[in-house]
C-alpha cells in the first residue's frame, strides 16, 4: 500500500522527533540538514536493507539530540514531510522500527497521521 506524501513525511517526522535528528551545532533546523541526516536511511526505510546502516543511525541520533525545542521538532517534522515525498515506496514497518533499530527511545508513536503542529 502506498503512503500519502503527508503520511510518509509524518512517519519520517516522528523518526526525527524521536531522534531529534539535527546536529546540536546547527543554529536552526534546515531541511537540507534533515535531508542529509536521513539520506543514509533510504535503503532501510524502503525495504532494500534489513537493518539501518551505522551512518543512518548516527543521523537519527544527531537529530534526536538537536531537536530539543518544540519549534525545532515542528520544523524537523515539516522538513521530513518534504523528504518523505520522494519515497513513494517507504515501508511503514521499517520507518516505525527505525528508532529502536538505532537504539533511540521514542515517546511519540511513529504513524502516518502525526500532526506536526503538536
N, C-alpha and C positions, 0 to 999 in steps of 0.2 A: 504494500500500500504506500502510495507516495504522500509525503507530508506537504502541507501547505508551506509557503515561504515563511509565514509568521510562525508556524509550528516548529519548523526547523530552527528558525532563529531563536525561538523560546527555549528549545532544548539546549542549544549551544549557549544561550544566555545563562541558563541555570548552571550549566557547567562552569561558566565563567564566574557567576556569582558564588557558586560553591567553591570555586578555586580562587575567586577574586583575581583572575588571571591578568594582572597588569603589573609590570615590574615596578617596585617601590620607587625607583629612580625617575620614573616618568612623572612629569609635573601634573599632567592631567590625562584622562583617558582619551586615546585617539583610536579610531577604527583601524588605522594602519598597524598600530601596536597590537591590538586584539587579533587582527588578521595574522600577523607574524607569529604570535604566540600559539594560535590554533592551527596554523598550516600543517605542522608535523602530525596532527591528529587525523588528517583526512583519510588515510588508509584504514585506520581503525574504525572511525565513525561511519564509513561507507561499506564496511564489511570485507575489505580487501586484506585485512590483517586480523589475526586472532587476539592480539594484545596491542596496547598503545606502545609506541616507542619511548625510549628514555627521554628523547627530545620533546615529545608530546607532553609527557608528564611534567617535565621541567617547565613548560609553558603554562600548564594548568596550575602548578604550584605558584608560579610567579604572579599569575593573575589573581589567585586567591589572596596572596599577600598584599597585592596592590589595591584591590577594590575594597577598601576598608570603610569608605563612607557610603551613605545611601546614594548620593549623586553619582559616585564612581561606579557603583553597581548598576544603576539605571543606565548610565552611558555605555557601560560594557554590554549590557543586555541589548541595547539598540544596535550597537556595532555587531554583535553576534547575529542579530536578525539579518543584517546585510550579508555577513559571511555565509550564513546558512542558506541564503537564497541561491548560492552557487552549488549547493549539494542536494540536488533533487533526489539522489539515491541514499540519503542519510538514513541509517538504521536506528530506529528508536531505542532498541535494547542496548546497542553499543553506546549510544550517547548517554543513556541513563546509567550505564555501568562505568563510564569513564572516570568519574571521581574516585570510586572505590578501587578501580584498577590502578590508579595513580597514588593510592594511599591518602587521599584527601577526603576529609569528612565534610559532608554537605548537609545543612539543616533544611534546605529548601528542596522539595522534590523536583526532579527534572521531568518536565512534562511539556507537551506541545502548547498547552493553553496558559503558560505562565504570562502574567501581566507585568511588563517592565516598569510600570508606574508604581508598583508596590515596593 
